[in-house]
């Protein structure tokens, strides 16, 4: 939401909630309005944390989940085929501009031993 995952935007709440593995669908089914069943905390919330819950619940109230659309990750570089190591390598090593040349150097850094570079890759 807004370019960042909910758990990042509301990191304090994510730290305090009991069920960190709950999906958006599960949260919606339990009720994500303030006081709903989705909000089960490890401890009692402070006043500013309760305000954060209200803000989060307000953002979530505008979401409409659709059963006919599959929820999945999309790889921006190849939204049709999805992620591949080959596609990522081609993107990182293509040298269309000087800025992109830096990506090639980043993949095959000469400042570390080859075995470290291969391990990181």
Contact map, one row per residue, 1 for C-alpha under 8 A:
1111110000000000000000000000000000000000000000000000000000000000000000000000000000000000000000000000000000000000000000000
1111100000000000000000000000000000000000000000000000000000000000000000000000000000000000000000000000000000000000000000000
1111100000000000000000000000000000000000000000000000000000000000000000000000000000000000000000000000000000000000000000000
1111110110000000000000000000000000000000000000000000000000000000000000000000000000000000000000000000000000000000000000000
1111111110000000000000000000000000000000000000000000000000000000000000000000000000000000000000000000000000000000000000000
1001111111100000000000000000000000000000000000000000000000000000000000000000000000000000000000000000000000000000000000000
0000111111101100000000000000000000000000000000000000000000000000000000000000000000000000000000000000000000000000000000000
0001111111100000000000000000000000000000000000000000000000000000000000000000000000000000000000000000000000000000000000000
0001111111100000000000000000000000000000000000000000000000000000000000000000000000000000000000000000000000000000000000000
0000011111111100000000000000000000000000000000000001000100000000000000000000000000000000000000000000000000000000000000000
0000011111111110000000000000000000000000000000000000000000000000000000000000000000000000000000000000000000000000000000000
0000000001111111000000000000000000000000000000001000000000000000000000000000000000000000000000000000000000000000000000000
0000001001111111100000000000000000000000000000001001100000000000000000000000000000000000000000000000000000000000000000000
0000001001111111100100000000000000000000000000000000000000000000000000000000000000000000000000000000000000000000000000000
0000000000111111100000000000000000000000000000000000000000000000000000000000000000000000000000000000000000000000000000000
0000000000011111110000000000000000000000111000000000000000000000000000000000000000000000000000000000000000000000000000000
0000000000001111111100000000000000000011110000000000000000000000000000000000000000000000000000000000000000000000000000000
0000000000000001111100000000000000000001110000000000000000000000000000000000000000000000000000000000000000000000000000000
0000000000000000111111000000000000000001000000000000000000000000000000000000000000000000000000000000000000000000000000000
0000000000000100111111000000000000000000000000000000000000000000000000000000000000000000000000000000000000000000000000000
0000000000000000001111100000000000000000000000000000000000000000000000000000000000000000000000000000000000000000000000000
0000000000000000001111110110000000000000000000000000000000000000000000000000000000000000000000000000000000000000000000000
0000000000000000000011111110000000000000000000000000000000000000000000000000000000000000000000000000000000000000000000000
0000000000000000000001111111000000000000000000000000000000000000000000000000000000000000000000000000000000000000000000000
0000000000000000000000111111100000000000000000000000000000000000100000000000000000000000000000000000000000000000000000000
0000000000000000000001111111110000000100000000000000000000000000000000000000000000000000000000000000000000000000000000000
0000000000000000000001111111111100000100000000000000000000000000000000000000000000000000000000000000000000000000000000000
0000000000000000000000011111111100000100000000000000000000000000000000000000000000000000000000000000000000000000000000000
0000000000000000000000001111111100000000000000000000000000000000000000000000000000000000000000000000000000000000000000000
0000000000000000000000000111111100011100000000000000000000000000000000000000000000000000000000000000000000000000000000000
0000000000000000000000000011111110011100000000000000000000000000000000000000000000000000000000000000000000000000000000000
0000000000000000000000000011111111111110000000000000000010011000000000000000000000000000000000000000000000000000000000000
0000000000000000000000000000001111110000000000000000000011001000000000000000000000000000000000000000000000000000000000000
0000000000000000000000000000000111110010000000000000110010000000000000000000000000000000000000000000000000000000000000000
0000000000000000000000000000000111111010000000000000000000000000000000000000000000000000000000000000000000000000000000000
0000000000000000000000000000011111111110000000000000000000000000000000000000000000000000000000000000000000000000000000000
0000000000000000000000000000011100111111000000000000000000000000000000000000000000000000000000000000000000000000000000000
0000000000000000000000000111011100011111000000000000000000000000000000000000000000000000000000000000000000000000000000000
0000000000000000100000000000000101111111100000000000000000000000000000000000000000000000000000000000000000000000000000000
0000000000000000111000000000000000001111110000000000000000000000000000000000000000000000000000000000000000000000000000000
0000000000000001110000000000000000000011111110000000000000000000000000000000000000000000000000000000000000000000000000000
0000000000000001110000000000000000000001111100000000000000000000000000000000000000000000000000000000000000000000000000000
0000000000000001000000000000000000000000111110000000000000000000000000000000000000000000000000000000000000000000000000000
0000000000000000000000000000000000000000111111000000000000000000000000000000000000000000000000000000000000000000000000000
0000000000000000000000000000000000000000101111101100000000000000000000000000000000000000000000000000000000000000000000000
0000000000000000000000000000000000000000000111111100000000000000000000000000000000000000000000000000000000000000000000000
0000000000000000000000000000000000000000000011111110000000000000000000000000000000000000000000000000000000000000000000000
0000000000000000000000000000000000000000000001111111000000000000000000000000000000000000000000000000000000000000000000000
0000000000011000000000000000000000000000000011111111100000000000000000000000000000000000000000000000000000000000000000000
0000000000000000000000000000000000000000000011111111110000000000000000000000000000000000000000000000000000000000000000000
0000000000000000000000000000000000000000000000111111111000000000000000000000000000000000000000000000000000000000000000000
0000000001001000000000000000000000000000000000011111111100000000000000000000000000000000000000000000000000000000000000000
0000000000001000000000000000000001000000000000001111111110000000000000000000000000000000000000000000000000000000000000000
0000000000000000000000000000000001000000000000000111111111000000000000000000000000000000000000000000000000000000000000000
0000000000000000000000000000000000000000000000000011111111100000000000000000000000000000000000000000000000000000000000000
0000000001000000000000000000000000000000000000000001111111110000000000000000000000000000000000000000000000000000000000000
0000000000000000000000000000000111000000000000000000111111111000000000000000000000000000000000000000000000000000000000000
0000000000000000000000000000000010000000000000000000011111111100000000000000000000000000000000000000000000000000000000000
0000000000000000000000000000000000000000000000000000001111111110000000000000000000000000000000000000000000000000000000000
0000000000000000000000000000000100000000000000000000000111111110000000000000000000000000000000000000000000000000000000000
0000000000000000000000000000000110000000000000000000000011111110000000000000000000000000000000000000000000000000000000000
0000000000000000000000000000000000000000000000000000000001111111000000000000000000000000000000000000000000000000000000000
0000000000000000000000000000000000000000000000000000000000111111100000000000000000000000000000000000000000000000000000000
0000000000000000000000000000000000000000000000000000000000000111110000000000000000000000000000000000000000000000000000000
0000000000000000000000001000000000000000000000000000000000000011111000000000000000000000000000000000000000000000000000000
0000000000000000000000000000000000000000000000000000000000000001111110000000000000000000000000000000000000000000000000000
0000000000000000000000000000000000000000000000000000000000000000111111000000000000000000000000000000000000000000000000000
0000000000000000000000000000000000000000000000000000000000000000011111000000000000000000000000000000000000000000000000000
0000000000000000000000000000000000000000000000000000000000000000011111100000000000000000000000000000000000000000000000000
0000000000000000000000000000000000000000000000000000000000000000001111110000000000000000000000000000000000000000000000000
0000000000000000000000000000000000000000000000000000000000000000000011111000000000000000000000000000000000000000000000000
0000000000000000000000000000000000000000000000000000000000000000000001111100000000000000000000000000000000000000000000000
0000000000000000000000000000000000000000000000000000000000000000000000111110000000000000000000000000000000000000000000000
0000000000000000000000000000000000000000000000000000000000000000000000011111011001000000000000000000000000000000000000000
0000000000000000000000000000000000000000000000000000000000000000000000001111111001100000000000000000000000000000000000000
0000000000000000000000000000000000000000000000000000000000000000000000000111111000000000000000000000000000000000000000000
0000000000000000000000000000000000000000000000000000000000000000000000000011111001100011000000000000000000000000000000000
0000000000000000000000000000000000000000000000000000000000000000000000000111111111100010000000000000000000000000000000000
0000000000000000000000000000000000000000000000000000000000000000000000000111111111000000000000000000000000000000000000000
0000000000000000000000000000000000000000000000000000000000000000000000000000011111000000000000000000000000000000000000000
0000000000000000000000000000000000000000000000000000000000000000000000000000011111100000000000000000000000000000000000000
0000000000000000000000000000000000000000000000000000000000000000000000000110111111110000000000000000000000000000000000000
0000000000000000000000000000000000000000000000000000000000000000000000000010110011111011000000000000000000000000000000000
0000000000000000000000000000000000000000000000000000000000000000000000000000000001111111000000000000000000000000000000000
0000000000000000000000000000000000000000000000000000000000000000000000000000000000111111100000000000000000000000000000000
0000000000000000000000000000000000000000000000000000000000000000000000000000000000011111110000000000000000000000000000000
0000000000000000000000000000000000000000000000000000000000000000000000000000110000111111111000000000000000000000000000000
0000000000000000000000000000000000000000000000000000000000000000000000000000100000111111111100000000000000000000000000000
0000000000000000000000000000000000000000000000000000000000000000000000000000000000001111111110000000000000000000000000000
0000000000000000000000000000000000000000000000000000000000000000000000000000000000000111111111000000000000000000000000000
0000000000000000000000000000000000000000000000000000000000000000000000000000000000000011111111000000000000000000000000000
0000000000000000000000000000000000000000000000000000000000000000000000000000000000000001111111000001001100100000000000000
0000000000000000000000000000000000000000000000000000000000000000000000000000000000000000111111100001101100100000000000000
0000000000000000000000000000000000000000000000000000000000000000000000000000000000000000011111110001100100000000000000000
0000000000000000000000000000000000000000000000000000000000000000000000000000000000000000000011111101100100000000000000000
0000000000000000000000000000000000000000000000000000000000000000000000000000000000000000000001111101100000000000000000000
0000000000000000000000000000000000000000000000000000000000000000000000000000000000000000000000111111100000000000000000000
0000000000000000000000000000000000000000000000000000000000000000000000000000000000000000000000111111110000000000000000000
0000000000000000000000000000000000000000000000000000000000000000000000000000000000000000000000001111111000000000000000000
0000000000000000000000000000000000000000000000000000000000000000000000000000000000000000000111111111111100000000000000000
0000000000000000000000000000000000000000000000000000000000000000000000000000000000000000000011111111111110000000000000000
0000000000000000000000000000000000000000000000000000000000000000000000000000000000000000000000000111111111000000000000000
0000000000000000000000000000000000000000000000000000000000000000000000000000000000000000000110000011111111100000000000000
0000000000000000000000000000000000000000000000000000000000000000000000000000000000000000000111100001111111110000000000000
0000000000000000000000000000000000000000000000000000000000000000000000000000000000000000000000000000111111111100000000000
0000000000000000000000000000000000000000000000000000000000000000000000000000000000000000000000000000011111111000000000000
0000000000000000000000000000000000000000000000000000000000000000000000000000000000000000000110000000001111111000000010001
0000000000000000000000000000000000000000000000000000000000000000000000000000000000000000000000000000000111111100000010000
0000000000000000000000000000000000000000000000000000000000000000000000000000000000000000000000000000000011111111000010000
0000000000000000000000000000000000000000000000000000000000000000000000000000000000000000000000000000000010011111110000000
0000000000000000000000000000000000000000000000000000000000000000000000000000000000000000000000000000000000001111100000000
0000000000000000000000000000000000000000000000000000000000000000000000000000000000000000000000000000000000001111110110000
0000000000000000000000000000000000000000000000000000000000000000000000000000000000000000000000000000000000000111111110000
0000000000000000000000000000000000000000000000000000000000000000000000000000000000000000000000000000000000000101111111000
0000000000000000000000000000000000000000000000000000000000000000000000000000000000000000000000000000000000000000111111100
0000000000000000000000000000000000000000000000000000000000000000000000000000000000000000000000000000000000000001111111110
0000000000000000000000000000000000000000000000000000000000000000000000000000000000000000000000000000000000111001111111111
0000000000000000000000000000000000000000000000000000000000000000000000000000000000000000000000000000000000000000011111111
0000000000000000000000000000000000000000000000000000000000000000000000000000000000000000000000000000000000000000001111111
0000000000000000000000000000000000000000000000000000000000000000000000000000000000000000000000000000000000000000000111111
0000000000000000000000000000000000000000000000000000000000000000000000000000000000000000000000000000000000100000000011111
